[in-house]
Amino acid sequence: MESCIIHTPLGYAKICGDENGINSVSISNSEAKETEIIPHVLKDCTRQLQEYFNGERQRFQLPLNPEGTDFQKKVWKYLEQIPFGKSLSYLELSKQMDQPKAIRAVANANAKNPLWIIVPCHRVIGSGGSLTGYAGGLHRKQWLLNHESSNKQQTLF
């Protein structure tokens, strides 16, 4: 398993993967040293993430190889289908999966997503439109939703 650390507008991201695909992308709250030489198997991922942050990419095209249960992987596949700039609730997601009573299981699988941004769990919100839990922090979730919004919000201060 190869790994590297890159700087993003939201902090330092650690990317792990091998020839079978990207295994995980996680964000850190602490300073980290950027990797000087990116392993070959991770170069495309780092490039696509940079394109995303530059506003040049809306969909990732990478081989993915996350670890999880079959149910978690099923949820993550549904997350990949949420269009850029759109969001839906946990209830809507569970209904799309034909499992409307599995809302908590869907939310738990969403929370265990190991592929930050690439599998867009940040696009899932509470039924009332509220920003609910996000492993990367609610400030990052809000930033990502604003980044993807066609109506960019300006800050007053």
C-alpha positions as CSV (number, residue, x, y, z in Angstrom):
1,M,0.0,0.0,0.0
2,E,1.4,3.4,-1.1
3,S,0.5,6.7,0.6
4,C,1.1,10.4,0.2
5,I,0.1,13.6,1.8
6,I,-1.1,16.6,-0.2
7,H,-2.2,20.1,0.8
8,T,-5.8,21.1,0.0
9,P,-7.8,24.3,0.8
10,L,-9.3,22.3,3.7
11,G,-6.1,20.9,5.2
12,Y,-3.8,18.1,4.6
13,A,-5.2,15.0,2.9
14,K,-3.7,11.5,3.1
15,I,-4.2,9.3,0.1
16,C,-3.6,5.5,0.3
17,G,-3.8,3.0,-2.5
18,D,-2.1,0.5,-4.7
19,E,-2.4,-1.0,-8.2
20,N,-5.9,-2.2,-7.3
21,G,-7.2,1.3,-6.7
22,I,-7.5,4.1,-4.1
23,N,-8.2,2.6,-0.7
24,S,-8.7,5.8,1.3
25,V,-8.5,9.6,1.3
26,S,-8.7,11.3,4.7
27,I,-8.4,14.9,5.9
28,S,-6.4,16.0,8.9
29,N,-6.9,18.8,11.3
30,S,-3.1,19.0,12.0
31,E,-0.2,20.2,10.0
32,A,1.6,17.6,8.0
33,K,4.6,17.4,5.7
34,E,3.6,17.2,2.0
35,T,5.0,14.2,0.2
36,E,7.7,15.4,-2.2
37,I,7.6,12.4,-4.6
38,I,4.1,11.1,-5.2
39,P,3.9,7.3,-5.8
40,H,3.0,6.5,-9.4
41,V,-0.2,4.7,-8.4
42,L,-1.5,7.9,-6.6
43,K,-0.6,10.5,-9.2
44,D,-3.9,10.4,-11.0
45,C,-5.8,10.8,-7.7
46,T,-3.7,13.8,-6.6
47,R,-4.2,15.4,-10.0
48,Q,-8.0,14.9,-10.0
49,L,-8.3,16.2,-6.4
50,Q,-6.4,19.3,-7.4
51,E,-8.7,19.8,-10.5
52,Y,-11.7,19.4,-8.2
53,F,-10.4,22.1,-5.8
54,N,-9.5,24.4,-8.8
55,G,-13.2,24.1,-10.0
56,E,-12.1,22.1,-13.1
57,R,-13.5,18.6,-12.2
58,Q,-17.0,17.6,-11.0
59,R,-16.7,13.8,-11.2
60,F,-13.8,11.5,-10.3
61,Q,-12.7,8.8,-12.6
62,L,-10.4,6.6,-10.5
63,P,-10.2,2.9,-9.7
64,L,-11.5,2.6,-6.1
65,N,-10.8,-0.2,-3.6
66,P,-12.2,0.8,-0.2
67,E,-12.5,-1.6,2.6
68,G,-16.0,-2.1,4.1
69,T,-18.9,-4.4,4.4
70,D,-21.1,-5.3,1.4
71,F,-23.8,-2.9,2.8
72,Q,-21.3,-0.1,3.2
73,K,-20.0,-0.5,-0.3
74,K,-23.6,-0.5,-1.6
75,V,-24.3,2.8,0.2
76,W,-21.0,4.3,-1.2
77,K,-22.0,3.3,-4.7
78,Y,-25.2,5.2,-4.3
79,L,-23.3,8.2,-2.9
80,E,-21.2,8.3,-6.1
81,Q,-24.4,8.8,-8.1
82,I,-25.4,12.1,-6.3
83,P,-24.7,14.8,-8.9
84,F,-22.2,17.6,-8.3
85,G,-23.9,20.6,-6.8
86,K,-26.8,18.6,-5.5
87,S,-27.7,17.2,-2.1
88,L,-30.2,14.8,-0.6
89,S,-31.2,13.7,2.8
90,Y,-30.4,10.4,4.5
91,L,-34.1,9.5,4.2
92,E,-34.0,10.2,0.5
93,L,-30.9,8.1,0.1
94,S,-32.4,5.2,2.0
95,K,-35.5,5.4,-0.2
96,Q,-33.4,5.4,-3.4
97,M,-31.8,2.2,-2.1
98,D,-35.3,0.7,-1.5
99,Q,-34.6,0.5,2.2
100,P,-36.5,3.4,3.7
101,K,-36.4,1.9,7.2
102,A,-32.6,1.5,7.1
103,I,-32.0,5.2,7.5
104,R,-29.7,4.8,10.5
105,A,-27.7,2.0,8.8
106,V,-27.4,4.2,5.7
107,A,-26.2,7.1,7.8
108,N,-23.7,4.9,9.6
109,A,-22.3,3.6,6.3
110,N,-22.1,7.2,5.1
111,A,-20.1,8.1,8.2
112,K,-17.6,5.3,7.5
113,N,-16.9,6.4,4.0
114,P,-13.1,6.1,3.6
115,L,-12.9,8.1,0.4
116,W,-13.2,11.8,1.4
117,I,-14.6,13.9,-1.5
118,I,-14.2,11.2,-4.1
119,V,-17.2,9.4,-2.7
120,P,-19.3,12.5,-1.9
121,C,-20.8,11.8,1.5
122,H,-20.7,15.6,2.1
123,R,-23.7,15.8,-0.3
124,V,-26.0,14.0,2.2
125,I,-27.8,16.4,4.6
126,G,-30.5,16.2,7.3
127,S,-34.2,16.0,6.2
128,G,-34.8,19.6,7.2
129,G,-31.8,20.8,5.2
130,S,-29.5,20.9,8.2
131,L,-25.8,20.0,8.0
132,T,-25.6,16.9,10.1
133,G,-22.5,15.1,11.3
134,Y,-19.5,15.0,9.0
135,A,-16.2,13.2,9.8
136,G,-14.2,16.0,8.3
137,G,-16.0,18.6,10.4
138,L,-19.1,20.7,9.6
139,H,-17.1,23.7,8.4
140,R,-15.5,21.5,5.7
141,K,-18.9,20.1,4.7
142,Q,-20.2,23.6,4.3
143,W,-17.2,24.6,2.3
144,L,-17.6,21.7,0.0
145,L,-21.3,22.3,-0.5
146,N,-20.5,26.0,-1.3
147,H,-17.7,25.0,-3.6
148,E,-20.1,22.8,-5.6
149,S,-23.0,25.3,-5.6
150,S,-23.9,27.1,-8.7
151,N,-24.9,30.0,-6.4
152,K,-21.7,30.7,-4.6
153,Q,-22.2,32.3,-1.2
154,Q,-20.1,35.3,-0.4
155,T,-19.0,36.0,3.1
156,L,-19.7,39.3,4.7
157,F,-16.6,39.4,6.9
